[in-house]
Amino acid sequence: MEEHVTVGRVTGVFGTRGWVKVLSHTRPRDNLMSYTPWFLRVDGEWRPCKLNESRHHHGVIIASLEGVTEREQARALVRSDIAVLRSELPPLGTGEYYWSELIGLRVVNLQGQYLGRIAGLLETSAHDVIRVVDDRERLIPFVTDVYVFNVDCGPDGEMVVDWHVDD
């Protein structure tokens, strides 16, 4: 079965006709609306979902989904992840990664000391930040050749960073 890659999330309902508010994890944000089909994670399963229509409303993406015509149906989808099939994603250039490839990677510093695993990433205005968790949480800027020196997304995936174990 082909892998699903999370690209957004349903964050709320809009209006009374079943529209939902959507948070996009794509860059630019509007790219989310170009993928088809969407898959929504409902009750622990990925379910295909057709996007009927979408638009911006006061800085928020709102969407109409096939078969969702009432507010209560939309409310049941709130907090559902939105995914697409990996084959739908464009190829990446050298040194580029999808966040989903990084989550779970083992992180060590230049001295070989284990810092934890990547539990998530944060987008900031300056740069992305990796959230490394083990016995504590560390926030490390994802800046290549400054903090991040090697990324291996293979089966034994590992990221090497310039970060002191006590930071």
Number of C-alpha atoms within 10 A of each C-alpha: 4 8 10 17 20 22 25 21 20 23 18 18 23 18 12 12 15 20 23 26 23 25 19 21 17 14 9 8 13 15 12 22 17 10 16 15 16 25 22 24 18 15 9 8 9 17 14 15 17 15 17 11 12 19 14 12 10 7 7 12 19 23 21 20 18 12 13 18 14 14 16 13 16 24 18 13 20 17 16 20 21 26 25 23 18 13 11 12 12 7 11 9 7 6 8 9 13 14 17 13 13 21 18 17 21 22 24 21 18 16 12 11 13 14 24 19 22 23 16 16 19 14 12 9 5 8 11 16 17 22 19 23 18 13 8 8 14 20 16 19 21 19 15 12 10 11 16 19 15 16 19 14 16 9 7 8 15 19 19 21 25 15 20 12 13 6 8
